[in-house]
């Protein structure tokens, strides 16, 4: 059950840089990149809340579950999404 991270889509819609986003949610740009690229293992609710507050969106706008069968061979298939320091 892959989780696809859509942070980059929401940042592009708002024309917000990773650096600005990182500063506003209290993470380093490197840690935002870990989240954005789906390499993190978990996400803290406090981090998810901060991301939703800054982007004025819902958690489902940032994270999407994709069925393994629908994901296809070339799809991005991160194991989990999360907060890099927790």
For each residue, the residues with C-beta under 8 A, 3 or more apart:
1: 65 66 67 68
2: 65 66 68 71 75 76 77 78 79
3: 38 63 64 65 66 78 79 80 81
4: 38 63 64 65 66 75 76 78
5: 8 35 36 37 38 62 63 78 81
6: 9 10 61 62 63 64
7: 10 11 21 32 35 36 51 62
8: 5 11 12 36
9: 6 12 13
10: 6 7 13 14 55 57 61 62
11: 7 8 14 16 17 18 21 55
12: 8 9 15
13: 9 10
14: 10 11 55
15: 12
16: 11 20 21 55
17: 11 20 21
18: 11 21 22 29 32 33 36
19: 22 23 29
20: 16 17 23 24
21: 7 11 16 17 18 24 25 32 51 54 55
22: 18 19 25 27 28 29 31 32
23: 19 20 26
24: 20 21 50 54
25: 21 22 32 47 50 51 54
26: 23 50
27: 22 31 32 35 47 84
28: 22 31 32
29: 18 19 22 32 33
30: 33 34
31: 22 27 28 34 35 83 84 85
32: 7 18 21 22 25 27 28 29 35 36
33: 18 29 30 36 37
34: 30 31 37 39 40 84
35: 5 7 27 31 32 38 40 43 81 82 83 84
36: 5 7 8 18 32 33
37: 5 33 34 78
38: 3 4 5 35 76 78 79 80 81
39: 34 78
40: 34 35 43 80 81 82 83 84
41: 79 80 82
42: 80 81 82 83 86
43: 35 40 47 48 63 81 82 83
44: 47 48 82 83 86
45: 48 49
46: 49 50
47: 25 27 43 44 50 51 83
48: 43 44 45 51 52 59 62
49: 45 46 52 53
50: 24 25 26 46 47 53 54
51: 7 21 25 47 48 54 55 62
52: 48 49 55 56 57 58 59 61 62
53: 49 50 56
54: 21 24 25 50 51
55: 10 11 14 16 21 51 52 61 62
56: 52 53
57: 10 52 61 62
58: 52 61 62
59: 48 52 62 63
60: 63 64
61: 6 10 52 55 57 58
62: 5 6 7 10 48 51 52 55 57 58 59
63: 3 4 5 6 43 59 60 81
64: 3 4 6 60
65: 1 2 3 4
66: 1 2 3 4 70 71 75
67: 1 70 71
68: 1 2 71
69:
70: 66 67
71: 2 66 67 68 75 77
72: 75
73:
74:
75: 2 4 66 71 72
76: 2 4 38
77: 2 71
78: 2 3 4 5 37 38 39 81
79: 2 3 38 41
80: 3 38 40 41 42
81: 3 5 35 38 40 42 43 63 78
82: 35 40 41 42 43 44 86
83: 31 35 40 42 43 44 47 86
84: 27 31 34 35 40
85: 31
86: 42 44 82 83
